[in-house]
Amino acid sequence: NSLYEPTKDFASFFDPRQLYPSQAYRDPAVLSQLRNLGLQQKMNFSGILQSAMGLSHTTNAEMSVDRAQGLVEYVSSHLELLDGIDNPSLEQLREVPWIPTIVDPIHPILPWMTGPILASPNATRPIKDAWLISFKKSITNVKVH
């Protein structure tokens, strides 16, 4: 029950080695049988958290940012997945570094915290707050609706 359908709209933000059937099991006929056995076709909170946690293990920075951007967009358009989740679980998601950040200062005189390319939601602020907090927190330009 912890494997996800590799052809769904959330496939872009999972590491292919993580949470998908191996390549040998991706034949349409085999996937059909795996669906009957419980292959996940819809993302749930557990999958979001696992995907966010998996981003920290991606060694390719560009791929990591692309996957993070995809995850943020997915969560942003499926906020209902966060409804009813207990506070400790939400706090765990807030602590995992999965939000893409702006690495270089956006203005030459702006104090800038040198930080990672991905930061936790608790450690980031939107770009509109850059002049207020960029020396203390990472800045992101992703939008969550």
C-alpha positions in Angstrom: 0.0 0.0 0.0 3.0 2.4 0.1 3.7 2.3 -3.7 2.2 4.9 -6.0 1.1 4.9 -9.6 4.0 6.1 -11.7 1.8 7.6 -14.4 -0.2 10.0 -12.2 0.2 13.8 -12.0 2.3 13.5 -8.9 4.9 11.3 -10.5 7.3 14.2 -11.2 8.2 14.9 -7.6 9.0 11.4 -6.4 12.4 10.0 -6.8 11.9 7.1 -9.3 13.6 4.7 -6.9 11.2 5.8 -4.1 7.5 4.8 -3.7 7.1 3.4 -7.2 7.1 -0.1 -8.5 10.5 -1.0 -10.0 10.9 -0.5 -13.8 10.3 -4.2 -14.3 6.7 -3.8 -13.0 5.7 -0.8 -15.0 4.1 -2.7 -17.9 0.4 -1.6 -18.2 -0.8 -5.2 -17.6 1.3 -5.5 -14.5 0.3 -2.0 -13.2 -3.4 -3.1 -13.6 -2.8 -6.1 -11.4 -0.9 -3.9 -8.9 -3.8 -1.5 -8.7 -6.0 -4.5 -7.7 -3.5 -5.2 -5.0 -3.6 -1.7 -3.6 -1.2 0.5 -5.7 -2.0 4.0 -4.7 -3.6 6.1 -7.4 -4.2 9.2 -5.3 -1.7 11.1 -3.2 -2.3 11.3 0.5 -0.6 13.2 3.4 1.8 10.3 4.0 2.9 10.4 0.3 3.5 14.2 0.6 5.6 13.8 3.7 7.6 10.9 2.2 8.2 12.9 -1.0 9.3 16.0 1.0 11.6 13.9 3.1 13.0 12.2 0.0 14.1 15.5 -1.5 16.9 15.9 1.0 18.4 12.7 -0.3 18.5 13.9 -4.0 22.1 14.6 -4.9 21.4 16.6 -8.1 20.5 20.1 -7.0 18.6 21.0 -10.2 16.5 17.9 -10.0 15.9 18.5 -6.3 14.6 22.0 -7.0 12.4 20.8 -9.9 10.9 18.0 -7.7 10.4 20.5 -4.8 8.6 22.9 -7.1 6.4 20.2 -8.4 5.5 19.1 -4.8 4.7 22.7 -3.8 2.5 23.1 -6.8 0.7 19.8 -6.1 0.2 20.6 -2.4 -1.0 24.1 -3.3 -3.6 22.8 -5.6 -4.7 19.9 -3.3 -4.8 21.7 0.1 -7.6 19.4 1.1 -5.0 16.7 1.7 -3.9 18.6 4.7 -7.4 18.8 6.2 -7.8 16.7 9.4 -4.1 16.0 9.8 -3.0 16.1 13.4 -0.6 18.8 14.5 2.5 16.6 15.1 2.3 15.4 11.6 1.8 18.9 10.1 4.7 20.1 12.3 6.9 17.3 10.9 6.1 18.6 7.3 6.9 22.1 8.4 10.3 21.0 9.6 11.4 19.1 6.5 13.4 21.1 3.9 11.3 20.9 0.8 10.6 24.5 -0.2 12.9 25.9 -3.0 14.7 29.0 -2.0 16.3 31.9 -3.7 20.0 31.4 -3.2 21.4 34.7 -4.4 20.5 38.1 -3.0 17.7 39.9 -5.0 19.3 43.3 -4.4 23.0 44.2 -3.9 22.4 46.0 -0.5 19.9 43.5 0.9 21.3 41.5 3.8 21.1 37.9 2.8 21.2 34.7 4.7 23.4 32.2 2.8 21.4 29.1 2.9 20.4 25.8 1.3 18.5 25.5 -2.0 15.7 23.8 -0.1 14.5 24.9 3.3 11.7 24.0 5.6 8.4 26.0 5.5 9.3 27.1 9.1 12.6 28.6 7.8 11.3 30.4 4.8 9.4 33.5 4.0 7.8 34.8 0.7 9.8 37.2 -1.5 7.5 40.0 -0.4 9.1 39.8 3.0 12.7 39.8 1.8 13.4 43.3 3.0 12.2 42.5 6.4 13.7 39.1 7.1 16.2 38.0 4.5 19.1 38.1 7.0 17.3 35.5 9.2 15.3 33.3 7.0 15.5 31.8 3.5 13.4 33.5 0.9 11.2 31.7 -1.6 9.4 32.8 -4.7 7.0 29.9 -4.8 3.3 30.7 -4.3 1.0 28.5 -2.3 -2.7 29.2 -3.0 
